[in-house]
Amino acid sequence: MSVTIKDVAKKAGVSPSTVSRVLSNNTRISRETSQKVRDVMEELGYHPNIMAKSLVSRTTESICVILPKPAEELFLNMFFMELIRGIVTQANRSGYDVVISSGGSEQEEIEAVSRLLKGKRVDGAILLYSRKDDRVVEFLKNNQFPFVLVGRSEKYPDILSVDNDNVQAAYDATKHLISLGHQRIGFVSGPPNHIVSRDRMKGYVTALDEAGLAMRKDWIVEGEFLQESGYRAMSFFMNLPERPTALVVVDDLVSLGVLRGLHELGYKVPEDLCIVSFNNLSIAELSTPPVSSMDIGIYNLGYTASQALIQSIQHDGEQQFQKRHIIPHRLVIRESSIYSPPKPS
């Protein structure tokens, strides 16, 4: 015979309504009582009827993560794995499940999120990317669905979002190279329609301008957040009549492609080219040589995004919450940027 909510209540010494409130993560229940009830649930092997619970509470206690492109391509970059780890950890602690959906285009993303939210299969959504004139953001906002954006929206600055100060982070990365004496600094960027690419480009340009250094279009290459983009960039950069002596690279996975391309062309890092990258993934530390990288707190980005969304869902507009959350960054200096170029004669 299956365990019921009354069995749990009797064993825990509380009322059935208290057990129900624990299941719905009601903030009126003390942490001590909540933990006691959950311990009894585990001891008795009680599993709530999700369908019945949804009908009563009008929630599914599930959130969805919308991936901005086909998952098989996205998961080549460990940034997203770490981001999702933060999302899932916090969601599970709050008693929420996570559904992952993806689409090959903005329209497919809209169709996916529409099925999940209009079909009452999830309570809210997390978007992992911010793009210029993002139709998915517009769809969610216009339909008043709970959602949080990892990044920022130029069109809707008032939406719930979690981000870094990417302008300042790129400025700091570029200033680090300038402080080493570099005057010819290039930039390997991401897709130009992504806000993070634009913000990091802005920080790079601001640092150069402040130092009185030239920003040359032939020292900027745009691509995807993939290793192949960095590899292709090296074929271009190292064949220029006047090439950069240092690079700011938009992503660690891209910097891995940069290193591979330089190795095949016979160049050394940092002697021939210094590199500073972003995200501080494990590959940055384990690459040859280890790459200096801007730690942007990827896990905290995901954890905070999940926390902010669930708070918004649970309080359903009853309280005013902080709309924009900024995760701090720090530069981790490694071998790829410790070489100073000879001073010009």
N, C-alpha and C positions, 0 to 999 in steps of 0.2 A: 504494500500500500504506500502511495507517495506521501511525502512529508508536506504538511500544509502550513500556512502562515500562523494558524492557531497553535500548532505544535511548537513552532519557533518561539512564539510569544510566551507560552507556558514554561518552556525550558529556560528562557532568558529572564522570566519574572517581570514581563512588561505586557502591555495591552497589544492586541493585534493592530490597532491603529498606529502605535509607536513603531512596530515593525514595518508597516506600510510607509511611514514617514522616513524611516532609515533607507528603505529601498528607493525612495524618490529624492534622497539626499537633501532632505529638509533641514535648513540651517537652524531650526528651533530645537533640534535634538542635539544633546551634548555629545562631544567626541567620545567620552567614556561609554555612554549608553550605546552609541552607534557601533563602537568597536565590540562591545559585549554581544550585541545582536548579531553582528556579522560573524563573530566567532562561533556562535551557536548555529548559524546557518551552515557554516562550513562543517561543523561537527556532525550535524544531522544530514548533511548532503542536500540541503534545500536549494532549489533553483526556481526563481520566480517565473510565472507564466508571462512572458514578454508581451504576447498579444493582448492578454487581458489587462495587463498593467498599462499598456499604451492606450487602451480604450478609456480607462479610468483617468489617467493623468494627462492624456492628449499629447504625450511625448513618446519618442522611441528610445531615448537615451542612447542615440547614435549620432555621430557627426560624420560628414564626408570630407575627404581631401581630394580636391580637383587638381589633377596633374595637367600641366599645360601642353603636353605632347604625348605621343605613344609611350607607354610605360617602359617598354624594352629599351628605348633610346634614352629615356630620362635616367634610368637606374644605372647607366654607365658612369654617372657622376655621383660620387659618394656624398656630395653636399646634400642631395635629396634624401638619402638614406638616414643621415644624421638628423636632418630636419624632421623627418617622419618619426624617428625614434623619440624625439622630444615631444611631438604631438601625441603619440600613442601612450607614452609613459604618464603624462598628465591626465589624458582622457581616462585611462584605466583607473587611476587613483580617484577620479571623480565618478567612477561607475559608468562610464560611457564607452561604447564600442566605436571603432573607426572603420568606415567604408572608404575604399580607394576607388576613384573613377578617373578616366582619362579620355582625351579626344585628340584627334589629329589636326583639328582646326578649332577656331573659336566657336563656330556653329555647332560642332560636335560636342564641345564642352558645355554649351548652353543646353543642348538637348539632354545631355547626361545629368546635369544638375537639376534641370526641370523635372525629369523623371523621378529623381530621388526626393526632391523637396515637395513638388506638387502631389506626388504619390504618398506623402507622409511616411517615407521610409527612413528619413533622417531629420534631425531637428535644426541643422545648420551646416554651413560649409566653410572650409578653409581653402583659400586660393594661394598657391605657392609662388606665384609670379605676378608682377605688376607690369602692364604694357600700356603704351600710349593709346588713348581712345579704346580702352578695353571693353568689349561688348558684354563679357561675362559679368564684370563688375556692374555695368549699367543694368543688365537683366536682374541681377540679385537685388540691387538697390530699388529699382522700379517696382519689383514685386514684393518688397519689404520682407525678404527672407533674411534671417540672421546669418551673418557671415563675417569673416575676418580676412584681411588681405595681408600676406607676408610681403611687405614692400610698401609703396605709397601710390596713391592715385592723384594725378595732376588735376583731373576733372572734378573729383569728389574728395577734397582734402579732409572732410569731416567724417569719413567712414571709419569703422573700427579697423586698426592696422597695427602691425608689428614690424619694425624695420631697424636698420642701422642708419647712422648718419653717413651715408656712402660718399657724399661730397667731401666731408671732412676726412674720412678714412683714406680716400684716394689722394687727397691733398697731403696727408701725413706720409703716405707711401712715397710720393714723389719728392717731398721735402727730404726724406731720408737719403734718397739718391743724390739730390742736390748737395746735401751736407757732406757727401763723400767726394765732391768735386766734379760730378758729372754735369756736362752742359748739353749733351746730345742725348735726350731721353725720349724713347718711343713708347707707344701704348698699344697693347693688344687688347681690343675691346670685344664685348659680346654683341648680340643682335641690337641694332640701333633703335628698334621699337620697344625695347625693354627699358624701363625706368632706371633700373640699377646700372645699366650700361651708360645711360645718359648722365646720371649723377656722378659716377666714377670718372667719366670723361671730364665733367665740369671741374671736379676737384683737381685732376691732373693739369688741366689748362690753367686754372687759377694759380697753382703753385709755380708753374713755369712763368706765367706773366708777372707774378710778384717778384720772382728772382731775375727778371729781365732776360729770360731765355726764350728762344724761338720755339713756336709750336708749328711744326711742319706737317702738312697733310700726308706727305709720303712716309712719315714716321708713325702713322696711325693705321692699323689694320683691324677691320671688323670681321666677326665670325660668330660661330655658335659656342656654347659652353662645353666644348668637346676637345679631346686631345688633338684631333686632326686639324682643328683650327690653328692651334699653336704651331704644329708641324708645318703647315702651309705658310704661315707668317714668316718663318725663318728663311724659306726659299726666296721670299720677297725682300726682306730686310737685308740679308747678308749679301745680296747682289746689287745693292744701291751704291752709287759712286761715293756717297758720304753716308755711312750708316750710323745708327745710334750706338752709344757705348753702354747704355742701360735701358731696361724695359720695365714698365709697369704692366703686369699681366692680370686680366680681370678675374681669373679663376685658377685654382691650383691644378685642376685637370688639364686646362689649356697650357699651363706652364710645363707640364710633363711632356706635352707635344713640342714645346719650345726646346726643351733639353734634348729630346730625341733628334730634332732637326739639326740643332747645333752640333751634336756629336757626329752625325752622318756627314756634315759639311766640314768637319775637322776643327771646329772652334771649341774653346774651353770657357767654362763658367767658373769663377767670375773674371778670369784674366782678359778674355775677349769681350765679354758681355755680362753685366750684372743684372740680376733679376729680383724683383719684388712682386709677390703674387697676393691673392686673397683667399680666405676661408680657413687656412691653417688645418687642412685635412692631414691625415696620417701620411699620405703620399708625399706631402711637402717635406716632412722630416726624414722620410725613408729614401727619397730620391737621391741621385748622385749628380752633383753635390746636393746636400739639403738646401731647400729653398726658403728664403725669408718670406714670411707670409703674414698678412693681416688677419688676426683672429677676430672673427665677427660674432662669436658666441652662437654657432648654428643650433646647437641643442636648445639653448635658452630661447632662440627665436621660435622654434617649434613648440616648446613647453608653454611659453607666454601666449602664443597664438591660440593654443588649445584652451588654456585657462581663461583668456579673455572671452572667447566664443561661448564657452559653457556658462560663465557668469552671466553673459548677455541672455542666453537661452533661459536659464533658471529664473531670472528676475523679470524677464519679458518686459523691459522698459520701465519697470517700477522704480529703478534707481538710476542715477546718472553715473556712468563710469568713465574713467580716462579713455579717450578715443584713440590716442596715438601713443604707442609704446616704443621707445628707442633703446635698443640693446647696445651697450658700449663695445668699443673695439680696442685692440692693442696690437702693436707690431711685434712679431716674434722674429728677431734677426738671426739669420743663419749664414752659412758659408757663401751662398749665391750673391750676397751683396756686401761682402766685407772688403772687397778689393777697391782701392782708390785709383782712378786713372792718372797718368802723368799730367802735370799741370801744363797748359799750353804755353809755348814759348812766345 
